[in-house]
Amino acid sequence: MELFRALAALAEFPGPAQQRLGEMLGLPGTADPADYTEVFVFQLYPYASVYAGADGMLGGDARDRAAGFWRALHRVPPAEPDHLAVLLALYAALAEEEDTEADRARAALWRQGRTALLREHLASWLFPYLDKLDEIAPPFYRAWGALLGEAIAAELRSAAPSVPAPAAGPDALPLHLRQAPPLPDPRDDGGPAFLQGLLSPVRSGIVLVRADLARAARDLGLGLRIGERRFVLEALLAQDPDRTLAWVEAEAQASAARHLRHEPAVGDVARFWARRAERTAALLDALRVPA
C-alpha cells in the first residue's frame, strides 16, 4: 500500500516530497507547480463529485455519499471527502487495518470496506478521468495517471475472488452511477439543462475540459470566448450550432470507444460510461439540421 500512499501524495500540490516520490517511482520530468495548477486546478479537478455527480460540479450528492462512506467507517469526513488524494490515502489505511487485524472476522470487514471504497468511490469514475489526463497532461502527470490506472486495475482483480461483485446488470453499478440522471433532450427540457448535462461527465459520458473547448474553437475556426466552460460552449454554439454539435458528437463517439477499453477491469461500469457517450452522440446527431 506504500504505492497508493505515494500516488495519493502526488495528487496534492507539489513540493520537495512529491519530487522525491516521482524520482523513486521513475516518473519522467518533474512535479512542477505550474503543471499541477494547469492540470488539476484549471482543467481536471481531482474530485469524485465532478465526474460522478449529476451537476458535474464540486459538492452535491456525490460528495455527500463520499462523506457518508467515511462516517460508515466511523471516521470523521475530511473537509474534501471526495478528493482523489484523500480517497487513495484512505484506501491504503484500510488495507493496513486489514493486514494488522488479528481477528479474521474483523479483517474481513476491513477488506469489505476497502473493496467498497475501490468499487464505489474510485473505479466508478477514475478511468474516464485518467483517459482525459492522458490526453492533456505533461509527461510527469501522464505517467502518474498510467501508474494509478494500473494499480487500480490490479486491485480490482485481486478483490474479485474474496469479495465478489454484485451480479451483472443495473443493480451491480455503483450508487453514483445508478442515481445519475440521463442527458436531457433540449427539445423537452430546454437548452440550459442540456448544456449543463453535456458538461456533466456521468450524464453525457464525456469529460470536456477547457482545453477541449479551445481545441474545438481551433478545429472549427470559431472565436474562443474566455470564461467558464458553459459560457464557452454557448458561444461556440451561437456561432455555428451544427458544426459545434457535430464536433461534440465526434468526441462522444471517441469517448465511447475509450470507455470500452476498460471493460476487462471494470465491466458494467465501463459499459455504463460507453452507453452514456453513445446516447449523447445519437442525441447530438438528431439535433443537427439535416444538410
Phi and psi restraints in degrees (value plus and minus 20) as a CYANA .aco file:
   2 GLU   PHI     -81.6   -41.6
   2 GLU   PSI     -50.8   -10.8
   3 LEU   PHI     -81.7   -41.7
   3 LEU   PSI     -63.7   -23.7
   4 PHE   PHI     -87.0   -47.0
   4 PHE   PSI     -56.1   -16.1
   5 ARG   PHI     -84.2   -44.2
   5 ARG   PSI     -60.4   -20.4
   6 ALA   PHI     -86.1   -46.1
   6 ALA   PSI     -63.7   -23.7
   7 LEU   PHI     -83.7   -43.7
   7 LEU   PSI     -56.8   -16.8
   8 ALA   PHI     -83.6   -43.6
   8 ALA   PSI     -65.7   -25.7
   9 ALA   PHI     -82.6   -42.6
   9 ALA   PSI     -53.8   -13.8
  10 LEU   PHI     -95.1   -55.1
  10 LEU   PSI     -31.5     8.5
  11 ALA   PHI    -106.1   -66.1
  11 ALA   PSI     -17.8    22.2
  12 GLU   PHI    -123.4   -83.4
  12 GLU   PSI     146.4   186.4
  13 PHE   PHI     -77.1   -37.1
  13 PHE   PSI     113.2   153.2
  14 PRO   PHI     -96.6   -56.6
  14 PRO   PSI     126.0   166.0
  15 GLY   PHI    -166.7  -126.7
  15 GLY   PSI    -184.2  -144.2
  16 PRO   PHI     -78.0   -38.0
  16 PRO   PSI     -56.9   -16.9
  17 ALA   PHI     -83.8   -43.8
  17 ALA   PSI     -62.1   -22.1
  18 GLN   PHI     -86.5   -46.5
  18 GLN   PSI     -56.2   -16.2
  19 GLN   PHI     -84.4   -44.4
  19 GLN   PSI     -61.7   -21.7
  20 ARG   PHI     -84.3   -44.3
  20 ARG   PSI     -61.7   -21.7
  21 LEU   PHI     -83.2   -43.2
  21 LEU   PSI     -62.1   -22.1
  22 GLY   PHI     -79.2   -39.2
  22 GLY   PSI     -61.0   -21.0
  23 GLU   PHI     -86.1   -46.1
  23 GLU   PSI     -61.2   -21.2
  24 MET   PHI     -82.6   -42.6
  24 MET   PSI     -55.2   -15.2
  25 LEU   PHI    -107.4   -67.4
  25 LEU   PSI     -23.2    16.8
  26 GLY   PHI      53.9    93.9
  26 GLY   PSI       7.2    47.2
  27 LEU   PHI     -96.5   -56.5
  27 LEU   PSI     120.8   160.8
  28 PRO   PHI     -95.2   -55.2
  28 PRO   PSI     130.6   170.6
  29 GLY   PHI      53.9    93.9
  29 GLY   PSI    -174.0  -134.0
  30 THR   PHI    -150.2  -110.2
  30 THR   PSI     139.6   179.6
  31 ALA   PHI    -102.6   -62.6
  31 ALA   PSI      63.4   103.4
  32 ASP   PHI    -106.5   -66.5
  32 ASP   PSI     109.6   149.6
  33 PRO   PHI     -77.8   -37.8
  33 PRO   PSI     -58.0   -18.0
  34 ALA   PHI     -85.4   -45.4
  34 ALA   PSI     -61.1   -21.1
  35 ASP   PHI     -83.4   -43.4
  35 ASP   PSI     -64.4   -24.4
  36 TYR   PHI     -78.7   -38.7
  36 TYR   PSI     -66.7   -26.7
  37 THR   PHI     -82.4   -42.4
  37 THR   PSI     -63.8   -23.8
  38 GLU   PHI     -82.6   -42.6
  38 GLU   PSI     -64.5   -24.5
  39 VAL   PHI     -96.0   -56.0
  39 VAL   PSI     -73.2   -33.2
  40 PHE   PHI    -114.2   -74.2
  40 PHE   PSI     -37.1     2.9
  41 VAL   PHI    -122.3   -82.3
  41 VAL   PSI     -59.6   -19.6
  42 PHE   PHI    -119.1   -79.1
  42 PHE   PSI     -42.2    -2.2
  43 GLN   PHI    -136.8   -96.8
  43 GLN   PSI     -88.6   -48.6
  44 LEU   PHI    -133.4   -93.4
  44 LEU   PSI      71.8   111.8
  45 TYR   PHI     -86.2   -46.2
  45 TYR   PSI     108.3   148.3
  46 PRO   PHI    -104.5   -64.5
  46 PRO   PSI      37.8    77.8
  47 TYR   PHI    -149.8  -109.8
  47 TYR   PSI     113.0   153.0
  48 ALA   PHI     -78.7   -38.7
  48 ALA   PSI     -56.2   -16.2
  49 SER   PHI     -82.2   -42.2
  49 SER   PSI     -49.5    -9.5
  50 VAL   PHI     -87.1   -47.1
  50 VAL   PSI     -53.4   -13.4
  51 TYR   PHI    -122.5   -82.5
  51 TYR   PSI     -46.5    -6.5
  52 ALA   PHI    -125.8   -85.8
  52 ALA   PSI     -24.7    15.3
  53 GLY   PHI    -114.9   -74.9
  53 GLY   PSI     127.0   167.0
  54 ALA   PHI     -83.4   -43.4
  54 ALA   PSI     -48.3    -8.3
  55 ASP   PHI    -107.3   -67.3
  55 ASP   PSI     -32.2     7.8
  56 GLY   PHI      46.8    86.8
  56 GLY   PSI       7.8    47.8
  57 MET   PHI    -152.5  -112.5
  57 MET   PSI     147.6   187.6
  58 LEU   PHI     -83.8   -43.8
  58 LEU   PSI     122.9   162.9
  59 GLY   PHI      68.6   108.6
  59 GLY   PSI    -170.8  -130.8
  60 GLY   PHI      55.5    95.5
  60 GLY   PSI    -182.9  -142.9
  61 ASP   PHI     -82.6   -42.6
  61 ASP   PSI     -55.4   -15.4
  62 ALA   PHI     -83.9   -43.9
  62 ALA   PSI     -61.5   -21.5
  63 ARG   PHI     -87.7   -47.7
  63 ARG   PSI     -58.1   -18.1
  64 ASP   PHI     -81.9   -41.9
  64 ASP   PSI     -59.1   -19.1
  65 ARG   PHI     -85.7   -45.7
  65 ARG   PSI     -58.7   -18.7
  66 ALA   PHI     -83.9   -43.9
  66 ALA   PSI     -62.9   -22.9
  67 ALA   PHI     -83.4   -43.4
  67 ALA   PSI     -58.8   -18.8
  68 GLY   PHI     -82.4   -42.4
  68 GLY   PSI     -53.9   -13.9
  69 PHE   PHI     -85.4   -45.4
  69 PHE   PSI     -62.2   -22.2
  70 TRP   PHI     -78.8   -38.8
  70 TRP   PSI     -64.0   -24.0
  71 ARG   PHI     -86.9   -46.9
  71 ARG   PSI     -55.1   -15.1
  72 ALA   PHI     -82.6   -42.6
  72 ALA   PSI     -45.8    -5.8
  73 LEU   PHI    -108.7   -68.7
  73 LEU   PSI     -13.0    27.0
  74 HIS   PHI      42.8    82.8
  74 HIS   PSI      17.2    57.2
  75 ARG   PHI    -138.5   -98.5
  75 ARG   PSI     126.7   166.7
  76 VAL   PHI     -97.3   -57.3
  76 VAL   PSI     103.1   143.1
  77 PRO   PHI     -81.8   -41.8
  77 PRO   PSI     117.9   157.9
  78 PRO   PHI     -90.7   -50.7
  78 PRO   PSI     155.1   195.1
  79 ALA   PHI     -80.6   -40.6
  79 ALA   PSI     -52.9   -12.9
  80 GLU   PHI    -144.3  -104.3
  80 GLU   PSI      57.7    97.7
  81 PRO   PHI     -89.1   -49.1
  81 PRO   PSI     -32.3     7.7
  82 ASP   PHI    -127.9   -87.9
  82 ASP   PSI     -10.8    29.2
  83 HIS   PHI     -88.1   -48.1
  83 HIS   PSI     118.1   158.1
  84 LEU   PHI     -77.7   -37.7
  84 LEU   PSI     -59.1   -19.1
  85 ALA   PHI     -82.5   -42.5
  85 ALA   PSI     -63.7   -23.7
  86 VAL   PHI     -94.3   -54.3
  86 VAL   PSI     -51.0   -11.0
  87 LEU   PHI     -86.8   -46.8
  87 LEU   PSI     -61.5   -21.5
  88 LEU   PHI     -87.9   -47.9
  88 LEU   PSI     -59.2   -19.2
  89 ALA   PHI     -86.1   -46.1
  89 ALA   PSI     -58.0   -18.0
  90 LEU   PHI     -84.5   -44.5
  90 LEU   PSI     -59.1   -19.1
  91 TYR   PHI     -80.2   -40.2
  91 TYR   PSI     -64.5   -24.5
  92 ALA   PHI     -84.0   -44.0
  92 ALA   PSI     -58.7   -18.7
  93 ALA   PHI     -85.9   -45.9
  93 ALA   PSI     -60.1   -20.1
  94 LEU   PHI     -86.5   -46.5
  94 LEU   PSI     -58.6   -18.6
  95 ALA   PHI     -83.4   -43.4
  95 ALA   PSI     -58.0   -18.0
  96 GLU   PHI     -86.2   -46.2
  96 GLU   PSI     -61.3   -21.3
  97 GLU   PHI     -78.5   -38.5
  97 GLU   PSI     -62.4   -22.4
  98 GLU   PHI     -84.4   -44.4
  98 GLU   PSI     -64.3   -24.3
  99 ASP   PHI     -87.6   -47.6
  99 ASP   PSI     -52.0   -12.0
 100 THR   PHI    -115.3   -75.3
 100 THR   PSI     -24.4    15.6
 101 GLU   PHI     -99.0   -59.0
 101 GLU   PSI     102.4   142.4
 102 ALA   PHI     -97.3   -57.3
 102 ALA   PSI     -51.4   -11.4
 103 ASP   PHI     -99.3   -59.3
 103 ASP   PSI     102.2   142.2
 104 ARG   PHI     -84.4   -44.4
 104 ARG   PSI     -57.7   -17.7
 105 ALA   PHI     -85.9   -45.9
 105 ALA   PSI     -62.9   -22.9
 106 ARG   PHI     -88.6   -48.6
 106 ARG   PSI     -55.8   -15.8
 107 ALA   PHI     -81.8   -41.8
 107 ALA   PSI     -58.7   -18.7
 108 ALA   PHI     -84.5   -44.5
 108 ALA   PSI     -55.9   -15.9
 109 LEU   PHI     -85.6   -45.6
 109 LEU   PSI     -61.8   -21.8
 110 TRP   PHI     -81.7   -41.7
 110 TRP   PSI     -59.6   -19.6
 111 ARG   PHI     -85.7   -45.7
 111 ARG   PSI     -59.2   -19.2
 112 GLN   PHI     -82.4   -42.4
 112 GLN   PSI     -61.4   -21.4
 113 GLY   PHI     -83.9   -43.9
 113 GLY   PSI     -62.5   -22.5
 114 ARG   PHI     -83.1   -43.1
 114 ARG   PSI     -61.2   -21.2
 115 THR   PHI     -88.7   -48.7
 115 THR   PSI     -57.0   -17.0
 116 ALA   PHI     -82.8   -42.8
 116 ALA   PSI     -62.3   -22.3
 117 LEU   PHI     -81.2   -41.2
 117 LEU   PSI     -64.0   -24.0
 118 LEU   PHI     -80.9   -40.9
 118 LEU   PSI     -68.9   -28.9
 119 ARG   PHI     -99.9   -59.9
 119 ARG   PSI     -60.2   -20.2
 120 GLU   PHI    -102.7   -62.7
 120 GLU   PSI     -62.8   -22.8
 121 HIS   PHI    -133.3   -93.3
 121 HIS   PSI     -24.5    15.5
 122 LEU   PHI    -138.6   -98.6
 122 LEU   PSI     -82.7   -42.7
 123 ALA   PHI     -86.8   -46.8
 123 ALA   PSI     -37.1     2.9
 124 SER   PHI     -86.4   -46.4
 124 SER   PSI     -44.2    -4.2
 125 TRP   PHI    -158.8  -118.8
 125 TRP   PSI     -32.1     7.9
 126 LEU   PHI     -90.5   -50.5
 126 LEU   PSI     -55.4   -15.4
 127 PHE   PHI     -89.2   -49.2
 127 PHE   PSI     -61.5   -21.5
 128 PRO   PHI     -79.7   -39.7
 128 PRO   PSI     -57.0   -17.0
 129 TYR   PHI     -82.8   -42.8
 129 TYR   PSI     -67.3   -27.3
 130 LEU   PHI     -88.9   -48.9
 130 LEU   PSI     -51.1   -11.1
 131 ASP   PHI     -81.3   -41.3
 131 ASP   PSI     -64.4   -24.4
 132 LYS   PHI     -88.3   -48.3
 132 LYS   PSI     -57.6   -17.6
 133 LEU   PHI     -77.9   -37.9
 133 LEU   PSI     -60.9   -20.9
 134 ASP   PHI     -83.6   -43.6
 134 ASP   PSI     -48.1    -8.1
 135 GLU   PHI     -96.6   -56.6
 135 GLU   PSI     -57.4   -17.4
 136 ILE   PHI    -134.1   -94.1
 136 ILE   PSI     -35.4     4.6
 137 ALA   PHI    -103.9   -63.9
 137 ALA   PSI     133.9   173.9
 138 PRO   PHI     -90.2   -50.2
 138 PRO   PSI     149.8   189.8
 139 PRO   PHI     -73.9   -33.9
 139 PRO   PSI     -61.9   -21.9
 140 PHE   PHI     -78.9   -38.9
 140 PHE   PSI     -70.6   -30.6
 141 TYR   PHI     -99.2   -59.2
 141 TYR   PSI     -44.6    -4.6
 142 ARG   PHI     -86.3   -46.3
 142 ARG   PSI     -62.2   -22.2
 143 ALA   PHI     -87.7   -47.7
 143 ALA   PSI     -58.8   -18.8
 144 TRP   PHI     -77.9   -37.9
 144 TRP   PSI     -64.9   -24.9
 145 GLY   PHI     -84.1   -44.1
 145 GLY   PSI     -60.2   -20.2
 146 ALA   PHI     -83.6   -43.6
 146 ALA   PSI     -62.0   -22.0
 147 LEU   PHI     -85.1   -45.1
 147 LEU   PSI     -60.6   -20.6
 148 LEU   PHI     -83.9   -43.9
 148 LEU   PSI     -63.5   -23.5
 149 GLY   PHI     -80.8   -40.8
 149 GLY   PSI     -61.5   -21.5
 150 GLU   PHI     -84.5   -44.5
 150 GLU   PSI     -60.0   -20.0
 151 ALA   PHI     -87.0   -47.0
 151 ALA   PSI     -61.5   -21.5
 152 ILE   PHI     -85.8   -45.8
 152 ILE   PSI     -63.0   -23.0
 153 ALA   PHI     -82.1   -42.1
 153 ALA   PSI     -60.1   -20.1
 154 ALA   PHI     -84.8   -44.8
 154 ALA   PSI     -59.7   -19.7
 155 GLU   PHI     -86.2   -46.2
 155 GLU   PSI     -57.9   -17.9
 156 LEU   PHI     -83.1   -43.1
 156 LEU   PSI     -59.9   -19.9
 157 ARG   PHI     -86.1   -46.1
 157 ARG   PSI     -61.6   -21.6
 158 SER   PHI     -93.0   -53.0
 158 SER   PSI     -46.6    -6.6
 159 ALA   PHI     -97.9   -57.9
 159 ALA   PSI     -45.0    -5.0
 160 ALA   PHI     -78.0   -38.0
 160 ALA   PSI     -66.6   -26.6
 161 PRO   PHI     -87.8   -47.8
 161 PRO   PSI     -56.2   -16.2
 162 SER   PHI    -108.5   -68.5
 162 SER   PSI     -51.8   -11.8
 163 VAL   PHI    -150.2  -110.2
 163 VAL   PSI      66.1   106.1
 164 PRO   PHI     -78.8   -38.8
 164 PRO   PSI     124.8   164.8
 165 ALA   PHI     -92.0   -52.0
 165 ALA   PSI     138.3   178.3
 166 PRO   PHI     -79.7   -39.7
 166 PRO   PSI     140.3   180.3
 167 ALA   PHI     -77.3   -37.3
 167 ALA   PSI     132.4   172.4
 168 ALA   PHI     -81.4   -41.4
 168 ALA   PSI     132.0   172.0
 169 GLY   PHI     107.7   147.7
 169 GLY   PSI     156.7   196.7
 170 PRO   PHI     -75.4   -35.4
 170 PRO   PSI     -57.1   -17.1
 171 ASP   PHI     -89.8   -49.8
 171 ASP   PSI     -33.5     6.5
 172 ALA   PHI    -102.1   -62.1
 172 ALA   PSI     -33.2     6.8
 173 LEU   PHI     -91.7   -51.7
 173 LEU   PSI     131.8   171.8
 174 PRO   PHI     -78.1   -38.1
 174 PRO   PSI     132.9   172.9
 175 LEU   PHI     -78.5   -38.5
 175 LEU   PSI     -57.3   -17.3
 176 HIS   PHI     -70.6   -30.6
 176 HIS   PSI     -63.9   -23.9
 177 LEU   PHI    -102.2   -62.2
 177 LEU   PSI     -56.7   -16.7
 178 ARG   PHI     -81.3   -41.3
 178 ARG   PSI     -54.0   -14.0
 179 GLN   PHI    -114.3   -74.3
 179 GLN   PSI     -18.3    21.7
 180 ALA   PHI     -98.2   -58.2
 180 ALA   PSI     100.6   140.6
 181 PRO   PHI     -89.8   -49.8
 181 PRO   PSI     137.6   177.6
 182 PRO   PHI     -95.7   -55.7
 182 PRO   PSI     151.8   191.8
 183 LEU   PHI     -87.5   -47.5
 183 LEU   PSI     106.1   146.1
 184 PRO   PHI     -92.1   -52.1
 184 PRO   PSI     130.0   170.0
 185 ASP   PHI    -107.2   -67.2
 185 ASP   PSI     101.9   141.9
 186 PRO   PHI     -83.5   -43.5
 186 PRO   PSI     -39.6     0.4
 187 ARG   PHI     -92.2   -52.2
 187 ARG   PSI     -37.8     2.2
 188 ASP   PHI    -125.5   -85.5
 188 ASP   PSI     -64.8   -24.8
 189 ASP   PHI    -128.3   -88.3
 189 ASP   PSI     -21.7    18.3
 190 GLY   PHI      69.4   109.4
 190 GLY   PSI     142.0   182.0
 191 GLY   PHI     -86.0   -46.0
 191 GLY   PSI     -63.3   -23.3
 192 PRO   PHI     -78.1   -38.1
 192 PRO   PSI     -64.6   -24.6
 193 ALA   PHI     -85.6   -45.6
 193 ALA   PSI     -56.3   -16.3
 194 PHE   PHI     -85.1   -45.1
 194 PHE   PSI     -65.7   -25.7
 195 LEU   PHI     -84.2   -44.2
 195 LEU   PSI     -61.7   -21.7
 196 GLN   PHI     -83.7   -43.7
 196 GLN   PSI     -58.0   -18.0
 197 GLY   PHI     -85.2   -45.2
 197 GLY   PSI     -58.2   -18.2
 198 LEU   PHI     -80.2   -40.2
 198 LEU   PSI     -52.9   -12.9
 199 LEU   PHI    -111.0   -71.0
 199 LEU   PSI     -16.4    23.6
 200 SER   PHI    -121.7   -81.7
 200 SER   PSI      85.6   125.6
 201 PRO   PHI     -74.2   -34.2
 201 PRO   PSI     -60.8   -20.8
 202 VAL   PHI     -90.2   -50.2
 202 VAL   PSI     -39.2     0.8
 203 ARG   PHI    -112.1   -72.1
 203 ARG   PSI     -59.3   -19.3
 204 SER   PHI    -115.6   -75.6
 204 SER   PSI     -40.8    -0.8
 205 GLY   PHI      59.4    99.4
 205 GLY   PSI     -12.1    27.9
 206 ILE   PHI    -143.3  -103.3
 206 ILE   PSI     119.4   159.4
 207 VAL   PHI    -123.3   -83.3
 207 VAL   PSI      84.9   124.9
 208 LEU   PHI    -128.0   -88.0
 208 LEU   PSI      96.0   136.0
 209 VAL   PHI    -128.3   -88.3
 209 VAL   PSI     155.3   195.3
 210 ARG   PHI     -77.4   -37.4
 210 ARG   PSI     -59.4   -19.4
 211 ALA   PHI     -82.6   -42.6
 211 ALA   PSI     -54.0   -14.0
 212 ASP   PHI     -85.1   -45.1
 212 ASP   PSI     -63.5   -23.5
 213 LEU   PHI     -88.5   -48.5
 213 LEU   PSI     -53.5   -13.5
 214 ALA   PHI     -85.1   -45.1
 214 ALA   PSI     -59.7   -19.7
 215 ARG   PHI     -85.0   -45.0
 215 ARG   PSI     -58.8   -18.8
 216 ALA   PHI     -79.9   -39.9
 216 ALA   PSI     -64.2   -24.2
 217 ALA   PHI     -81.1   -41.1
 217 ALA   PSI     -61.8   -21.8
 218 ARG   PHI     -85.7   -45.7
 218 ARG   PSI     -67.1   -27.1
 219 ASP   PHI     -80.6   -40.6
 219 ASP   PSI     -56.8   -16.8
 220 LEU   PHI    -114.8   -74.8
 220 LEU   PSI     -25.9    14.1
 221 GLY   PHI      47.4    87.4
 221 GLY   PSI      15.0    55.0
 222 LEU   PHI    -128.1   -88.1
 222 LEU   PSI     142.0   182.0
 223 GLY   PHI     -93.7   -53.7
 223 GLY   PSI     117.5   157.5
 224 LEU   PHI    -120.3   -80.3
 224 LEU   PSI      98.8   138.8
 225 ARG   PHI    -108.5   -68.5
 225 ARG   PSI     124.1   164.1
 226 ILE   PHI    -111.6   -71.6
 226 ILE   PSI     109.8   149.8
 227 GLY   PHI     141.4   181.4
 227 GLY   PSI    -186.5  -146.5
 228 GLU   PHI     -84.1   -44.1
 228 GLU   PSI     139.3   179.3
 229 ARG   PHI     -76.6   -36.6
 229 ARG   PSI     -62.4   -22.4
 230 ARG   PHI     -83.3   -43.3
 230 ARG   PSI     -60.7   -20.7
 231 PHE   PHI     -82.5   -42.5
 231 PHE   PSI     -62.4   -22.4
 232 VAL   PHI     -85.1   -45.1
 232 VAL   PSI     -64.4   -24.4
 233 LEU   PHI     -84.3   -44.3
 233 LEU   PSI     -61.3   -21.3
 234 GLU   PHI     -79.5   -39.5
 234 GLU   PSI     -60.9   -20.9
 235 ALA   PHI     -85.1   -45.1
 235 ALA   PSI     -60.5   -20.5
 236 LEU   PHI     -84.6   -44.6
 236 LEU   PSI     -63.0   -23.0
 237 LEU   PHI     -85.4   -45.4
 237 LEU   PSI     -55.7   -15.7
 238 ALA   PHI     -85.9   -45.9
 238 ALA   PSI     -53.8   -13.8
 239 GLN   PHI     -97.5   -57.5
 239 GLN   PSI     -62.3   -22.3
 240 ASP   PHI    -175.2  -135.2
 240 ASP   PSI      65.0   105.0
 241 PRO   PHI     -81.5   -41.5
 241 PRO   PSI     -64.5   -24.5
 242 ASP   PHI     -86.4   -46.4
 242 ASP   PSI     -64.9   -24.9
 243 ARG   PHI     -90.7   -50.7
 243 ARG   PSI     -53.5   -13.5
 244 THR   PHI     -87.2   -47.2
 244 THR   PSI     -63.0   -23.0
 245 LEU   PHI     -82.3   -42.3
 245 LEU   PSI     -59.4   -19.4
 246 ALA   PHI     -84.6   -44.6
 246 ALA   PSI     -57.7   -17.7
 247 TRP   PHI     -84.4   -44.4
 247 TRP   PSI     -66.3   -26.3
 248 VAL   PHI     -86.8   -46.8
 248 VAL   PSI     -55.6   -15.6
 249 GLU   PHI     -79.1   -39.1
 249 GLU   PSI     -63.7   -23.7
 250 ALA   PHI     -83.9   -43.9
 250 ALA   PSI     -56.3   -16.3
 251 GLU   PHI     -83.6   -43.6
 251 GLU   PSI     -60.0   -20.0
 252 ALA   PHI     -85.6   -45.6
 252 ALA   PSI     -61.1   -21.1
 253 GLN   PHI     -84.3   -44.3
 253 GLN   PSI     -61.7   -21.7
 254 ALA   PHI     -86.3   -46.3
 254 ALA   PSI     -57.1   -17.1
 255 SER   PHI     -84.0   -44.0
 255 SER   PSI     -61.8   -21.8
 256 ALA   PHI     -78.5   -38.5
 256 ALA   PSI     -62.5   -22.5
 257 ALA   PHI     -85.7   -45.7
 257 ALA   PSI     -59.9   -19.9
 258 ARG   PHI     -85.4   -45.4
 258 ARG   PSI     -62.4   -22.4
 259 HIS   PHI     -78.7   -38.7
 259 HIS   PSI     -61.4   -21.4
 260 LEU   PHI     -87.8   -47.8
 260 LEU   PSI     -39.7     0.3
 261 ARG   PHI     -84.6   -44.6
 261 ARG   PSI     -41.3    -1.3
 262 HIS   PHI    -115.0   -75.0
 262 HIS   PSI     -12.5    27.5
 263 GLU   PHI     -78.5   -38.5
 263 GLU   PSI     -59.4   -19.4
 264 PRO   PHI     -80.3   -40.3
 264 PRO   PSI     -49.8    -9.8
 265 ALA   PHI    -106.8   -66.8
 265 ALA   PSI     -63.6   -23.6
 266 VAL   PHI    -141.9  -101.9
 266 VAL   PSI     -17.9    22.1
 267 GLY   PHI      33.4    73.4
 267 GLY   PSI    -135.1   -95.1
 268 ASP   PHI     -80.0   -40.0
 268 ASP   PSI     -50.0   -10.0
 269 VAL   PHI     -83.9   -43.9
 269 VAL   PSI     -64.8   -24.8
 270 ALA   PHI     -83.4   -43.4
 270 ALA   PSI     -60.6   -20.6
 271 ARG   PHI     -86.8   -46.8
 271 ARG   PSI     -56.5   -16.5
 272 PHE   PHI     -78.7   -38.7
 272 PHE   PSI     -71.7   -31.7
 273 TRP   PHI     -82.2   -42.2
 273 TRP   PSI     -59.7   -19.7
 274 ALA   PHI     -84.7   -44.7
 274 ALA   PSI     -62.4   -22.4
 275 ARG   PHI     -82.7   -42.7
 275 ARG   PSI     -60.9   -20.9
 276 ARG   PHI     -80.4   -40.4
 276 ARG   PSI     -65.4   -25.4
 277 ALA   PHI     -85.9   -45.9
 277 ALA   PSI     -59.7   -19.7
 278 GLU   PHI     -84.7   -44.7
 278 GLU   PSI     -60.6   -20.6
 279 ARG   PHI     -88.0   -48.0
 279 ARG   PSI     -55.7   -15.7
 280 THR   PHI     -83.0   -43.0
 280 THR   PSI     -65.0   -25.0
 281 ALA   PHI     -80.7   -40.7
 281 ALA   PSI     -62.0   -22.0
 282 ALA   PHI     -84.9   -44.9
 282 ALA   PSI     -60.9   -20.9
 283 LEU   PHI     -85.1   -45.1
 283 LEU   PSI     -64.3   -24.3
 284 LEU   PHI     -83.6   -43.6
 284 LEU   PSI     -57.1   -17.1
 285 ASP   PHI     -82.9   -42.9
 285 ASP   PSI     -61.8   -21.8
 286 ALA   PHI     -88.2   -48.2
 286 ALA   PSI     -48.0    -8.0
 287 LEU   PHI     -99.6   -59.6
 287 LEU   PSI     -40.3    -0.3
 288 ARG   PHI     -93.7   -53.7
 288 ARG   PSI     124.5   164.5
 289 VAL   PHI     -94.2   -54.2
 289 VAL   PSI     106.8   146.8
 290 PRO   PHI     -77.3   -37.3
 290 PRO   PSI     121.4   161.4
